[in-house]
Structure formats: structure tokens, C-alpha cells
Amino acid sequence: MKVTEELLQKADQIQNFSDGIIMPDGDYRLIEENGHLQTMMALLPYPEKEIWKMIPENDSALFWMIERTGCVLTDYNSTVGMAMTPEQKEVFDALVKHGIISPEYFDITKQRQKMREQAK
């Protein structure tokens, strides 16, 4: 869904509106029953069993999925992602401005770079 001013005004009427993912194009998807990890796994063109085989054992599955999908994960008290696209930044800023999520942003770009270097 596209985050609009009208939607942000109604966000308090939507249960767990803060729990979502911001796609690279700025589309905002609410987390349903499966959580952030399974929501991102559904974005990849592979069965979940195959995705688990792709994730290195010494890596964080959540961080690996963030890197693989380019998504930013939102929650009421923190947001995690890599360097945001301009579209993601716009949605993030709007969610913060309306008090839906905290301005706390954990950019894992450097952490992911270290993981790639260790894998070599």
C-alpha cells in the first residue's frame, strides 16, 4: 500500500500498523500473522525450505533477508534496514512524523559488508 496522509491519519485504527516492511519502491506492507522474516521470505521466488538452505549458518536470517530483499523492517520502537532508497526514506519519515514508529533506525549496511568479506 502506498502511505498517504489520509492513511496515516487513520493508522491508529489499524491494529499493529507500525509492524511492517518498506519495500525498495516505498510500498508499505503490514506484517500479518507470520512476522517480518516470513513476510520477506514470501517476496523471494523460492520455497521457504530452499531459502533456509541459502542462509549461511553463522549469519542472522533476518539480516540476510533484509540484504537480499532490500526491505526496511518497521516496528513501534525501532526500524532496521540498510541504506534506504529515497522512497523508503520518505515513508520512514512520514511514519516517524505521525508517531507511528520511533525515529530509531539501525542501518546494518556496514555489518552486512563485514559478513560478505568474512564469507570470502
N, C-alpha and C positions, 0 to 999 in steps of 0.2 A: 504494500500500500504506500502511496505517496503521503508523506507527512505534510499536512496543510494546517494553516492557522485554525480553521474550523475543527479539524480533527483534534488538534492539541487542546482546544477549549473543552472538548468532550472526553479527554483522556481519563479523567478521574472516574468516569462512568464505565470504563473498560477494565475488567479485572486484570491485574498484573501487566498493565500497559508498558511498564518500564522494562519488562523482561522481553528482549528481542534481539534481532540481529539487523545490522545496517549493511545491506548489500553494497558492493562497489559502486553501483549506479545510483545509490541513495534510496533505493526501495527499502522500506522498513517492514520486517516480518516479525509478528508476535510469536513467542515461544508457546506452543500448545502444551501437550502433556509430556512430551518426550525430553525436553531440556535442550540446552544450547548445542551440545555435542551431536545428538541425533538430528537436530534440525539442520545443522551444517552437513552432516553425512548425507542427508536426503538430497542435497544440492549436487552431489557428485554422481557421475553416471556408472557407479559400481555398486554391487550389493554390499551391505554392511560388513559381512564376513570378509570380503576382499579388502575393504578399506582397513580393517583391523590388521590384516597381514602387511599392509603397506607402511603402517606407522612403526617406526623404529622402537624397539623395546625400551631404550633408555631416554625416550622422548615423552613429552606431555602430549597426550592425544588431543586435548583441547587446543593447545598452542599449534600443533601440527595442522589441525583443521583450520584454524584461523589463517595460517600462512597459505594453505592450499586453496581456500575459498576466497580469501581477500575480505572476509566479513569482519565487522566490528561487533563485539558482543556487548549488549547493554543490560544493566541491572540497576536497581534503585540506587545502590550505594557505590558502584564502580563500573567502569567500562574498560574493556580490553580489546586491543587490536594492534595492527601495525600502522605504518604511516597511512593516514587517511587520505582518500580521494577528496577532491573539493566537494563532491556530492555528499559523501559521508560526513564531512566536517559540518556542512550546512545542516544536516539532520541532527547530528550530535548537538550542535549549538542551540538549535530550536528546542530540543528535549531538555537541555540544561536550563535554558531561559524560562521555560514553563514549569520548572521544578519537578519534572518527571524523573530525571536521573541526576545523580551527583556530577559535578564537574571533574571529578577524579578520573583521569584517563591513564591507563597503563599501556604504554607503547612498547611492544615486545620486539620491535624491529631488530635491535642490537642483539637480543637474546637469540633470535632465530638465526641471525648471521653466524653467531658463535656455534650453534648446533650444526649448521651446514658445514662450517670449517672442521668441526670435530668428526663429522661423518666421512670426510675425505681421507 
